[in-house]
């Protein structure tokens, strides 16, 4: 059997923060300050997802940096006045796949009603999908949501498996169980890691919410069409730090290459989890796993000595043949 690459062999990885707030909403840094800070940390892509304010910032784009047109909405459950602390809420990011198309119609449709109702929310997502937006479901743990809130969502391209700002807020950041629950109830979507940074604290402060969650997008070039094509196709992985260098199928086995980690897990649709774990004081940079052919999906989760994860998206049975 020849190699079948799950992460593409061709192309280049570009580091992306796909959830970011500026002074256009409730962030403390300007667009340009964010660009300079993230470029300084090796990022090539930032989606400026200001609250309820859709915008594209092409003036920020250059040969080494791509600004994605995006925004974030929130739809809150009814609550007692002043009790947002206990309020369940849907937060959704929308990424424009072609910001030059239908700009007036997009601006006229970006705001959602405050209707905490899955049927309405799915209709809103469908409307935005038709206008060319990809939708990501954000930080379900922080949002106080349960399976009943997200099991019937439709039209999502991804969910946040990790949100660094939420992790800083109160250990609400890492949501692998939510991702698996969504997959196991029939949804097909990828997973992202993001910062959701607001930068209330300076860089270097333990409470700084930048540079903790990112998505590595493997694209043919650092252009808007190429990056969007990679996101649509699922050519990316999500990380808090570790790197996934290669992911492919060969001779009935799944092969993983990565930066040094302590554990490499292959999570499935069932209870079976395939794993390689390094001996004390050692590390792993590669592993291979026999697949049974009965897996409805698999996803790879690598964890390093600091407890930081790198996660692939889910790959489904037809992709594993």
Residue pairs with C-beta under 8 A, 6 or more apart in sequence:
1 249
1 250
1 251
1 252
2 250
3 9
3 248
3 249
3 250
4 248
4 249
4 250
5 246
5 247
5 248
6 247
6 248
6 249
6 312
6 315
6 319
7 218
7 235
7 237
7 244
7 246
7 247
7 248
7 312
8 218
8 235
9 246
9 248
10 220
11 218
11 219
11 220
11 230
11 235
12 218
12 219
12 220
12 221
12 222
13 216
13 217
13 218
14 44
14 45
14 66
14 216
14 217
14 218
14 219
14 222
14 227
15 42
15 43
15 44
15 45
15 214
15 215
15 216
16 43
16 44
16 45
16 46
16 47
16 214
16 215
16 216
16 217
16 227
16 236
17 38
17 43
17 45
17 46
17 47
17 194
17 195
17 197
17 210
17 213
17 214
17 215
18 45
18 47
18 49
18 68
18 70
18 93
18 95
18 136
18 192
18 194
18 215
19 47
19 49
19 72
19 93
19 136
19 138
19 160
19 163
19 192
19 194
19 195
19 196
19 197
20 27
20 34
20 38
20 46
20 47
20 48
20 49
20 194
20 195
20 196
20 197
21 27
21 48
21 49
21 50
21 51
21 72
21 196
21 197
21 198
21 199
22 29
22 30
22 31
22 34
22 48
22 50
23 29
23 30
23 31
24 31
24 48
24 50
24 53
24 55
25 50
25 51
25 52
25 53
26 51
26 198
27 34
27 50
27 197
27 198
27 199
28 198
28 199
28 200
29 37
29 199
31 48
31 57
31 60
31 67
32 60
34 46
34 48
34 199
35 46
35 60
35 65
35 67
37 203
37 210
38 46
38 210
39 64
39 65
41 210
41 211
43 214
44 64
44 65
44 66
44 222
45 65
45 66
45 67
45 68
45 217
45 222
45 227
46 65
46 66
46 67
46 68
47 67
47 68
47 69
47 70
47 93
47 95
48 55
48 57
48 67
48 68
48 70
49 70
49 71
49 72
49 93
50 71
50 72
51 71
51 72
51 73
51 74
52 71
52 72
52 73
52 74
52 110
52 111
53 71
54 69
54 70
54 71
54 94
54 96
54 106
54 107
54 110
55 69
55 71
56 67
56 69
56 96
56 99
57 67
57 69
58 67
58 99
60 67
61 67
61 224
63 222
64 222
65 222
66 222
66 223
66 224
66 227
68 95
68 96
68 224
68 227
69 95
69 96
69 99
70 93
70 94
70 95
70 96
71 93
71 94
71 110
72 91
72 92
72 93
72 94
72 138
73 91
73 92
73 94
73 110
73 111
73 112
74 89
74 90
74 91
74 92
75 89
75 90
75 92
75 112
75 113
75 114
75 115
75 116
75 121
76 84
76 87
76 88
76 89
76 90
76 114
76 116
77 87
77 88
77 89
77 116
78 116
79 86
79 87
86 144
87 144
88 116
88 143
88 144
88 145
88 149
89 143
89 144
89 145
90 116
90 121
90 137
90 143
90 145
90 149
91 137
91 138
91 139
91 143
92 121
92 125
92 135
92 136
92 137
92 138
93 135
93 136
93 138
94 110
94 128
94 133
94 134
94 135
94 136
95 133
95 134
95 135
95 136
95 228
95 231
96 106
96 132
96 133
97 132
97 133
97 134
97 228
97 232
98 132
98 224
98 228
99 224
101 132
102 131
102 132
105 131
106 131
106 132
106 133
109 127
109 128
109 131
110 128
112 121
112 124
113 120
115 121
118 149
118 152
118 153
121 153
122 152
122 153
122 154
122 155
125 135
125 153
125 154
125 155
125 156
126 154
126 155
128 135
129 135
129 155
134 157
134 158
134 228
134 231
134 232
135 155
135 156
135 157
136 156
136 157
136 158
136 159
136 160
136 192
137 150
137 153
137 156
137 158
137 159
137 160
137 189
138 159
138 160
138 163
138 194
138 196
139 160
139 163
139 166
139 172
139 173
139 175
139 196
140 149
140 150
140 159
140 160
140 175
140 178
141 166
141 172
141 173
141 174
141 175
141 178
142 163
142 166
142 169
142 170
142 172
142 173
143 149
147 181
147 185
150 159
150 178
150 181
150 182
151 181
151 182
151 185
151 187
153 182
153 187
154 187
156 187
156 189
157 189
157 190
157 231
157 232
158 189
158 190
158 191
158 192
158 231
158 313
159 175
159 178
159 179
159 182
159 189
159 190
159 191
159 192
160 175
160 191
160 192
160 193
160 194
160 196
161 174
161 175
161 176
161 178
161 179
161 191
161 192
161 193
161 238
161 311
162 173
162 174
162 175
162 192
162 193
162 194
162 213
162 238
162 240
162 309
162 311
163 172
163 173
163 175
163 193
163 194
163 195
163 196
163 213
164 173
164 193
164 194
164 195
164 196
164 197
164 209
164 210
164 211
164 212
164 213
164 240
165 173
165 195
165 196
165 197
165 198
165 209
166 172
166 173
166 196
167 173
167 174
167 212
167 213
168 207
168 208
168 209
168 212
173 213
174 309
176 267
176 301
176 311
179 191
179 299
179 314
180 267
182 189
183 189
183 269
183 297
183 314
184 269
188 314
188 316
189 314
190 234
190 236
190 313
190 314
191 238
191 299
191 311
191 313
191 314
192 215
192 236
192 238
193 213
193 214
193 215
193 238
193 239
193 240
193 311
194 213
194 214
194 215
195 209
195 210
195 211
195 212
195 213
195 214
196 209
196 213
197 209
197 210
198 209
199 208
199 209
199 210
200 207
200 209
201 207
201 208
201 209
202 208
203 210
212 240
213 238
213 239
213 240
214 238
214 239
214 240
215 236
215 237
215 238
215 239
216 236
216 237
216 238
216 239
216 243
216 244
217 227
217 230
217 231
217 235
217 236
218 230
218 235
218 236
219 226
219 227
219 229
219 230
219 235
220 226
220 229
220 230
230 236
234 313
236 313
237 244
237 247
237 310
237 311
237 312
237 313
238 310
238 311
238 312
238 313
239 308
239 309
239 310
239 311
240 308
240 309
240 310
241 304
241 306
241 308
241 310
242 258
242 259
242 261
242 302
242 303
242 304
242 308
242 309
242 310
243 258
243 259
243 310
244 256
244 257
244 258
244 300
244 302
244 310
244 312
245 257
245 258
245 259
246 255
246 256
246 257
247 254
247 255
247 256
247 257
247 300
247 312
248 254
248 255
249 255
249 291
249 320
252 290
252 291
252 293
253 288
253 289
253 290
253 291
254 266
254 288
254 289
254 291
254 298
254 300
254 320
255 286
255 287
255 288
256 264
256 286
256 287
256 288
256 289
256 300
256 302
257 285
257 286
258 264
258 284
258 285
258 286
258 302
258 310
259 285
259 304
260 283
260 284
260 285
260 304
261 278
261 283
261 284
261 285
261 302
261 303
261 304
261 305
261 310
262 277
262 278
262 283
262 284
262 303
262 304
262 305
263 275
263 276
263 277
263 278
263 284
263 302
263 303
264 275
264 276
264 277
264 284
264 287
264 300
264 301
264 302
265 273
265 274
265 275
265 300
265 301
265 302
265 303
266 273
266 274
266 275
266 289
266 298
266 299
266 300
266 301
267 273
267 298
267 299
267 300
267 301
268 274
268 295
268 296
268 297
268 298
269 295
269 296
269 297
270 295
270 296
274 289
274 290
276 284
276 287
276 289
277 284
278 284
283 304
283 305
291 298
291 320
293 320
295 317
295 320
296 316
296 317
297 314
297 315
297 316
297 317
298 314
298 315
298 320
299 311
299 312
299 313
299 314
299 315
300 311
300 312
301 309
301 310
301 311
301 312
302 309
302 310
302 311
303 309
